[in-house]
Structures are given as structure tokens and as C-alpha cells.
Amino acid sequence: MKTPNVNNLAEEPQVSGSSLESTTDNSFNSDSDAEVLCAATDQLKSVKKCKTNEKKKINDLEERLVFEKEKIRHYEALIRDKDDIIKSLKWIAESEDIIIKQMQSQINDLQNALDLKNPLNITDQKDVFNSSEKPITENINQIQEPNIQDQINLLKLTNAKYVTLIDELELKLKEKEDIVILFESKVAELENQFKKDEVILRAEIAKLEDKAKDTSAEILEKDEQLRKYTSNANNGSEIQPTLLLNFTKNKNIKLVEMQGIDPFMAVFEDIQTAGSDWMVIQRRIDGTVSFSHNSELPCSVGFGNINSEYWIGFDLLHQITNTQKYELYVELVDFDDVTAYARYDNFTVGSKDEKYMLKSLGSYSGNAGDAFRSLEKQTVDKWTKTDKSIFFWWYTPNMQCNLNGPYYNSKLKLNNIYGLWWGRWNIGKSIYSLKSCKMLIRRKLQFNSIATPKEKSYMVQDVINGI
């Protein structure tokens, strides 16, 4: 059961100290002030939680924006690498063009030298040898025709290989350029998409920031309301804020704090024959609180007045009984003021997903009869009366008790399960409505068989302090 629900069950709120049982004579002006303060506190918690969620969303969006920018930087690096590759290929092509030109120049020189010899072959060689022009004869002797022709052929073959290589490089360069164009197109598409996403993200961030500002304004307003309600009426001095659940004149009402469970307020009573510090989880005395609801929610979270008719709620009952082993004590009174009780030593309630199954009762003792046993392993169900009122309780066709049914102000013989009743412990086999009932739980005392009385006393005190 959440704090806001129990809040409405308390008496007039009082300012108290840190002790669970502390009380004070100072109180609020009226119950309505306490309810307004409680509502303001709950709404403040809700607003703060909402603000935290919104800040988380903003952080997530900013992280996503950083990630998208990093992707763009990566694409830009790839483009730079592509540009370097293209420059290298162009440089290689230009170098090969220079080499080819040099080789072509050598070919031309050799061809000129060959052409110079050919005219000499046409002339009568005798005249050439008899010629007095010795330098020409020496030049001719120096020319070795086969060697020149071989060099020309080799240069032409090499030139052809370079031309083929250049053609291949140009083809590869064209393929690379096609890939680059496709890559650039993809990068441009991603950049456009990123720009669109960035605009959307910035709009969402701006919207969340505006909402956060509104939330901050609401928090300031709630803080002002809390300051107003907690201010001293006489001199306007501020009072240190404390949990409203700890404000009470009834010394039996304590603020319960358990690990993993929100703090809640409960009534603790001593049972003469069963010991002290039993926590009340249900009470029916006069029918002033309706146990009929249109939905399961009130029965799950609890309702009523903690000082009179009251139901703690299935949710909280599940959380408490699943932390440690708990006992259950049921006190019954009929309209003849005859009392009876039933006690179980291992009371456990399932979760909401388990439909709050009555998972365990343990061993029975008492004089009211083991009527609750008929509901063990059964789940919570609802049934509707002819007047369309809806009640929630553990159900089975063979059920032997119903403590959350409709209340009747007189002793009535019941013909069906509708009503407040427990077995047939009072008059034979007939079912009669009860005047009152009360359900209480307490953490099961686990004594060591060799523990001394003093050690047992300490263990009892630990149980009381740990409830």
C-alpha cells in the first residue's frame, strides 16, 4: 500500500519526532489540511519523478546526436582517403606518360640513326670505301644495324606494354571514380537524413526542455504550497518537514519502515493470550466503510480508516508476508457478544500476477474453527450481488468464510456467501452474520531450542523493532 492511500486513513495529523511511537499535542487545524498536504507531497514526488524521466530522455537524445555526428566524421575521413587514392593513381599515370615520352624519344633517335645508314647502303660501297672522307667510313663502321633494330623492337614492345598498363590503370581509375561517385551519393543521402534527424532531435530536445521548465515551475509552486501548509500559524516560522504518516495522537499507530517497501502507517495491538505487537491488517466493526468497489484497485492498495474499519490491501499484504515468516490471528465477535479466534503460524499471500493466492496458512490453533483452510491455495476473485455491488476476497465454491463481504447491522441467517461470516462456529450448521472481526499479523518468533530466557527476550524485541 502506498503512502498516499494510508494517509487518508490517519487521524488528525500531528507534528512528531523521529521515533515511530512519538506523539505531540500540536496538530493541524483540520483533517482537510492534512489531506491537502498529503496530496501536495504526493504530487511533488510525481512531478520530480517526471522531471527525472524527462532529463533522462534529453540525455539519451543528446547521446544519439553525438553518435550521428561521429558517423558523419567517419564518412568524411573515408572521402579524404578516396581523394588520396585518386591523386596517387593520377600521379602514377602522369609518371608513366613521361616514361613513355622518353622511350618514344629514344625510339625516334635510333630510327633517325637507322635512316642515316639506309641511304649509304644504296650508294656503291666501293666508292664509299675509296672515299677520302675517313670520318664517314668510321661512322659507318661504328653502326651495328642488328643491335639498333633489336633496341628499336625492344623499345616498341616496352612501349606497347606501358600503353596496355596505362589502359588498365585508366579502366581501374574509372571504376574507382564510379565507386567514389556512388559513395559520395550515399554520403550526401546520409548527410541529408542526418540533417533531418538533427532537426527532429533538436525539436524534441527543445520540447523536453520546455516541459522541464514547466515541471520546475510546478515543483516551485508545490514547494511554496508545502511551505504555506507547514508554516507556524502564530509567528510564520518554518517547521522541519516530516512524514505525515508519523503524525498521530494514537500511541498504537506506528510508522512502519521495511526494506524494499514504502513506509506505511499501521495499528499495533497486544493480544492478552497471544502476546504483543500484532499489526492490524483488517477490521470490521460497524459497516461505516463500504467494502464494495467497482474495481480491484482499492482492494489491492487498501482503503478505509486506520482507526476504525480498514483493509490494508493485497499488494502490501503480499510484500510483507514474503519478506519473512508471519503469523495470522483472526478475532471474531457475533451479535451475542460471543468471541472466538483462529490462529495460523505461516501466513503467506502471493503476488498480483498470482492473483494474490493464499499460498500458505501453516498450522491452525484456536476455538473458531479452521474455516480459513478452505481458501488455502485459492486466488482472489470478485462476485456481484443483485444490487450490483462488487466484493473481492479469496474464493472457492466450498468456501467456509468471508471477512470482506457486505456488513449487516443485525444477526441474520445467510443463505449464500454474501455477508460477513466465519464457518458455523456459533450456531450449528447455519451461517450467521458477524458483529465484528479483526485480522492481525506478526513476524513469527524463531527461538533456538537452547536459547536462554534473556536471549529469547532480545529476539522478541528484535522482532518488534523489525516489523
C-alpha positions in Angstrom: 0.0 0.0 0.0 1.3 3.3 -1.0 1.8 6.2 1.5 -0.9 8.4 -0.1 -3.6 5.8 0.4 -2.8 5.2 4.1 -2.5 8.9 4.5 -6.3 9.3 4.2 -6.7 6.7 6.9 -5.0 8.6 9.7 -6.4 10.7 12.4 -5.8 14.5 12.5 -2.1 14.9 11.5 0.3 15.9 14.3 3.9 17.1 14.2 6.1 14.4 15.7 9.7 13.5 16.4 11.8 10.7 14.8 10.5 7.8 17.0 7.9 5.6 15.5 5.7 5.9 18.5 6.3 9.6 19.3 3.4 11.9 19.7 2.8 15.6 20.2 0.0 17.9 21.2 0.4 20.1 18.2 -2.0 19.2 15.3 -3.2 20.6 12.0 -6.3 22.8 12.0 -8.4 20.1 10.3 -8.3 16.7 8.5 -8.6 18.6 5.2 -5.3 20.4 5.8 -3.6 17.0 6.3 -5.2 15.6 3.1 -4.2 18.7 1.1 -0.6 18.4 2.4 -0.5 14.7 1.6 -1.8 15.3 -1.9 0.7 18.1 -2.4 3.5 15.8 -1.2 2.5 13.0 -3.5 2.1 15.3 -6.4 5.6 16.8 -5.7 7.1 13.3 -5.8 5.3 12.6 -9.0 6.5 15.8 -10.6 10.1 15.2 -9.5 9.9 11.7 -10.9 8.5 13.0 -14.2 11.3 15.6 -14.3 13.9 12.9 -13.8 12.5 10.8 -16.6 12.5 13.9 -18.9 16.1 14.7 -18.1 17.0 11.1 -19.0 15.2 11.4 -22.3 17.2 14.6 -23.1 20.4 12.9 -22.2 19.5 10.0 -24.5 18.7 12.3 -27.4 22.0 14.2 -26.9 23.9 11.0 -26.9 22.2 10.0 -30.1 23.1 13.4 -31.7 26.8 12.9 -30.7 26.7 9.4 -32.3 25.3 10.7 -35.6 27.9 13.4 -35.7 30.6 10.8 -35.2 29.2 8.8 -38.1 29.5 11.9 -40.4 33.1 12.5 -39.3 33.8 8.8 -40.2 32.3 9.3 -43.7 34.3 12.5 -44.2 37.5 10.6 -43.3 36.6 7.9 -45.9 36.1 10.6 -48.6 39.6 12.1 -47.8 41.1 8.6 -48.2 39.3 8.3 -51.5 40.7 11.6 -52.7 44.3 10.5 -51.8 43.9 7.2 -53.7 42.7 9.1 -56.8 45.6 11.5 -56.6 48.1 8.6 -56.3 46.5 6.9 -59.4 46.7 10.2 -61.4 50.4 10.7 -60.4 51.2 7.1 -61.5 49.5 7.7 -64.8 51.4 11.0 -65.3 54.7 9.4 -64.5 54.0 6.6 -67.0 53.2 9.2 -69.6 56.6 10.8 -69.0 58.4 7.5 -69.3 56.6 6.6 -72.5 57.5 10.0 -74.0 61.2 9.4 -73.0 61.1 6.0 -74.6 59.4 7.4 -77.7 62.2 10.0 -78.0 64.8 7.2 -77.7 63.0 5.3 -80.4 63.0 8.3 -82.7 66.7 8.9 -82.1 67.5 5.2 -83.0 65.2 5.4 -86.0 67.0 8.5 -87.3 70.3 6.7 -86.9 68.9 3.8 -88.9 67.6 6.1 -91.6 71.0 7.7 -91.8 72.6 4.3 -92.6 70.0 3.2 -95.2 71.0 5.9 -97.8 74.5 4.8 -97.5 73.6 1.2 -98.5 72.1 2.4 -101.8 75.4 4.0 -102.8 78.1 1.9 -104.3 80.1 0.6 -101.4 83.3 0.7 -103.3 83.1 4.4 -103.7 82.4 4.6 -100.1 85.5 2.7 -99.1 87.6 4.6 -101.6 86.3 7.8 -100.5 88.8 10.1 -98.9 86.2 11.1 -96.2 87.5 9.0 -93.5 85.1 10.3 -90.8 82.1 8.9 -92.7 83.7 5.4 -93.0 84.5 5.4 -89.3 80.9 6.4 -88.5 79.5 3.6 -90.7 81.8 1.1 -89.1 80.6 2.1 -85.7 76.9 1.5 -86.6 75.8 -2.0 -85.9 72.5 -2.4 -87.7 71.2 -5.6 -85.9 71.9 -4.1 -82.5 70.0 -0.9 -83.3 67.0 -2.9 -84.7 66.9 -5.0 -81.6 66.8 -1.9 -79.4 64.0 -0.4 -81.5 61.9 -3.6 -81.3 62.5 -3.8 -77.5 61.5 -0.2 -77.0 58.4 -0.7 -79.1 57.5 -3.8 -77.1 58.1 -2.0 -73.9 56.1 1.0 -75.1 53.2 -1.4 -76.0 53.3 -2.9 -72.5 53.2 0.6 -70.9 50.3 1.6 -73.2 48.4 -1.6 -72.1 49.2 -0.9 -68.5 48.0 2.7 -68.8 44.8 1.5 -70.4 44.3 -0.9 -67.4 45.1 1.8 -64.9 42.7 4.2 -66.6 40.0 1.5 -66.5 40.6 0.9 -62.8 40.6 4.6 -62.2 37.2 4.8 -64.0 35.9 2.1 -61.8 37.2 3.8 -58.7 35.6 7.1 -59.8 32.3 5.3 -60.3 32.6 3.8 -56.7 33.5 7.3 -55.4 30.5 8.8 -57.1 28.3 6.2 -55.6 29.9 6.6 -52.2 29.6 10.4 -52.4 25.9 10.0 -53.3 25.4 7.7 -50.3 27.2 10.2 -48.0 25.1 13.0 -49.3 22.0 10.9 -48.6 23.2 10.2 -45.1 24.0 13.8 -44.5 20.5 14.9 -45.6 19.0 12.2 -43.4 21.2 13.3 -40.5 20.2 16.9 -41.0 16.5 15.9 -40.9 17.1 13.7 -37.8 19.0 16.5 -36.2 16.2 19.0 -36.8 13.7 16.5 -35.3 16.0 15.7 -32.3 16.6 19.4 -31.6 12.8 20.0 -31.7 12.2 17.1 -29.3 15.0 18.4 -27.0 13.6 21.9 -27.1 10.1 20.4 -26.3 11.5 18.4 -23.4 13.5 21.4 -22.1 10.3 23.5 -22.2 8.4 20.7 -20.4 11.3 20.5 -17.8 11.0 24.2 -17.2 7.2 23.9 -16.7 7.9 21.0 -14.3 10.4 23.1 -12.4 7.8 25.8 -12.1 5.3 23.3 -10.8 7.8 22.0 -8.3 8.5 25.5 -7.1 4.7 26.0 -6.8 4.3 22.8 -4.8 7.3 23.8 -2.6 5.5 27.1 -1.9 2.3 25.2 -1.0 4.2 22.9 1.3 5.9 25.9 2.9 2.5 27.5 3.4 0.9 24.5 5.0 3.9 23.8 7.2 4.3 27.3 8.4 3.5 28.2 12.0 0.2 29.9 12.3 1.4 32.1 15.2 4.7 33.5 14.0 5.1 32.1 10.5 8.3 30.2 11.4 9.1 27.2 9.2 8.6 23.7 10.6 11.0 20.9 9.5 9.1 18.7 7.1 8.4 15.1 8.4 6.3 12.3 7.1 2.6 12.9 7.7 2.2 9.2 8.5 4.0 9.7 11.8 1.6 12.4 13.0 -0.9 10.8 15.3 -2.3 11.0 18.9 -2.9 7.3 19.0 0.2 5.6 20.5 -0.7 2.3 18.9 -0.2 3.8 15.4 3.4 3.5 14.2 5.2 4.3 11.0 6.4 1.0 9.6 9.6 1.0 7.5 10.7 -2.2 5.9 13.4 -2.8 3.3 12.0 -2.7 -0.2 8.6 -1.4 0.9 7.4 2.2 1.0 6.8 3.4 4.6 3.2 3.0 5.8 1.2 3.5 8.9 -0.3 0.7 10.9 -2.0 0.0 14.2 -0.3 -2.4 16.6 -2.2 -4.1 19.4 -1.5 -6.5 22.2 -3.5 -9.7 22.5 -3.7 -11.0 26.1 -3.5 -14.7 25.1 -1.1 -14.3 22.1 1.4 -11.6 23.0 2.2 -8.1 21.9 2.8 -6.0 18.8 0.3 -7.6 16.4 -0.3 -5.4 13.3 -3.9 -4.9 12.3 -4.4 -5.7 8.5 -8.3 -5.7 8.5 -11.0 -4.5 10.8 -14.9 -4.7 10.5 -16.9 -3.2 13.4 -20.0 -1.2 12.2 -20.3 -1.0 8.4 -19.3 2.7 8.2 -16.8 1.8 5.5 -18.0 0.2 2.3 -16.0 -2.9 1.2 -17.8 -2.8 -2.1 -15.8 -1.3 -5.0 -16.2 -1.1 -8.8 -12.7 -2.2 -9.5 -9.9 -4.4 -8.0 -7.6 -1.4 -7.4 -8.9 -0.2 -4.0 -8.8 -3.8 -2.6 -5.2 -4.1 -4.0 -3.9 -0.9 -2.4 -6.1 -0.7 0.6 -8.8 1.6 1.9 -10.8 2.7 4.9 -9.9 4.4 8.2 -7.0 3.0 10.1 -8.7 3.8 13.4 -12.0 2.1 12.5 -13.0 -0.1 9.5 -10.0 -0.8 7.4 -8.3 -3.1 4.8 -4.6 -3.0 4.3 -4.7 -4.2 0.7 -3.5 -7.3 -1.1 -0.4 -5.6 -2.5 1.1 -4.7 0.8 0.0 -7.9 2.3 2.0 -9.8 -0.3 5.1 -7.7 0.2 5.0 -8.0 4.0 4.4 -11.8 4.2 7.0 -12.6 1.6 9.9 -10.9 3.5 9.8 -13.3 6.5 7.6 -15.8 8.1 4.4 -14.3 9.6 1.6 -15.5 11.9 -2.1 -14.6 11.4 -4.6 -14.0 14.2 -8.3 -13.7 13.4 -10.6 -12.3 16.1 -14.4 -12.8 15.7 -17.4 -11.5 17.6 -21.0 -12.3 17.0 -24.2 -10.3 17.8 -24.5 -12.2 21.2 -21.0 -10.8 22.0 -19.5 -14.3 22.0 -15.9 -14.1 20.9 -13.7 -16.7 19.2 -10.3 -16.8 17.4 -8.3 -18.6 14.8 -4.5 -18.6 14.7 -2.2 -19.7 11.9 1.6 -19.8 12.1 2.7 -19.4 8.5 0.5 -16.8 6.6 1.7 -16.0 3.0 0.0 -14.2 0.2 1.0 -14.3 -3.5 1.7 -11.5 -5.9 -0.6 -9.7 -8.2 0.5 -12.0 -11.1 -0.5 -14.9 -8.9 -3.9 -13.2 -8.2 -2.9 -12.8 -4.6 -3.2 -16.5 -3.9 -3.5 -17.6 -0.3 -0.3 -19.6 -0.6 0.1 -20.8 3.0 -1.6 -20.8 6.4 0.6 -23.2 8.3 -0.7 -24.9 11.5 -4.1 -23.9 13.0 -5.0 -23.3 16.6 -8.0 -21.6 18.2 -11.7 -22.1 19.0 -13.4 -20.6 16.0 -12.8 -23.5 13.6 -10.3 -23.8 10.8 -12.6 -22.1 8.3 -9.8 -20.2 6.6 -8.3 -23.5 5.4 -11.0 -23.8 2.7 -9.4 -20.8 1.0 -5.8 -22.0 1.1 -4.2 -22.2 -2.4 -7.2 -20.2 -3.7 -6.9 -16.9 -5.6 -8.8 -13.6 -5.1 -11.9 -13.3 -7.1 -14.9 -10.9 -7.3 -18.6 -11.5 -7.3 -21.5 -9.2 -7.9 -24.7 -9.1 -5.8 -28.1 -8.4 -7.2 -27.7 -4.7 -6.2 -24.5 -4.7 -8.5 -22.2 -4.2 -5.5 -18.8 -5.9 -6.1 -16.7 -7.6 -3.4 -13.2 -9.0 -3.6 -12.0 -12.0 -1.4 -10.4 -15.4 -1.8 -12.9 -17.6 -3.5 -13.9 -21.2 -3.9 -17.3 -22.8 -4.3 -16.7 -24.6 -1.0 -15.5 -21.5 0.9 -16.1 -21.5 4.7 -15.6 -17.8 5.5 -15.8 -14.3 4.0 -14.5 -11.4 6.1 -14.6 -8.8 3.3 -18.2 -9.3 2.3 -21.2 -6.9 2.9 -21.8 -5.9 6.5 -25.3 -6.3 8.2 -26.2 -4.4 11.3 -28.0 -7.3 12.9 -27.8 -11.0 13.3 -29.0 -12.5 10.1 -29.1 -16.1 8.8 -27.3 -16.0 5.5 -28.4 -18.2 2.6 -25.3 -17.6 0.5 -21.7 -16.4 0.7 -22.7 -12.7 0.7 -22.1 -11.3 4.1 -19.5 -11.1 6.9 -19.3 -14.6 8.3 -16.9 -17.4 9.5 -17.8 -21.0 9.3 -20.5 -22.4 11.6 -18.8 -21.9 14.9 -21.7 -20.2 16.7 -25.0 -22.0 15.9 -25.0 -25.5 14.4 -24.8 -25.7 10.7 -26.3 -22.4 9.8 -24.4 -19.3 8.6 -25.0 -16.1 10.6 -23.6 -12.6 10.0 -20.9 -11.5 12.5 -20.9 -8.3 14.5 -17.2 -7.6 14.1 -13.9 -9.2 13.0 -10.3 -8.3 13.0 -7.2 -9.8 11.3 -3.7 -9.2 12.7 -0.3 -10.4 11.7 3.1 -10.6 13.5 6.5 -11.8 12.4 7.0 -15.4 13.5 9.3 -15.8 16.5 12.1 -18.3 15.8 13.6 -19.4 19.1 16.7 -21.5 19.3 15.9 -24.6 21.4 19.0 -23.8 23.6 18.4 -20.1 23.8 18.2 -18.7 27.4 15.2 -16.6 28.5 17.3 -13.5 28.3 18.2 -14.3 24.7 14.6 -15.0 23.8 13.7 -11.6 25.3 16.2 -10.0 23.0 14.8 -11.9 20.0 11.3 -10.8 20.8 12.5 -7.2 21.0 14.3 -7.6 17.6 11.0 -8.8 16.0 9.1 -5.8 17.5 11.7 -3.4 16.2 11.9 -5.1 12.8 8.2 -5.2 12.0 
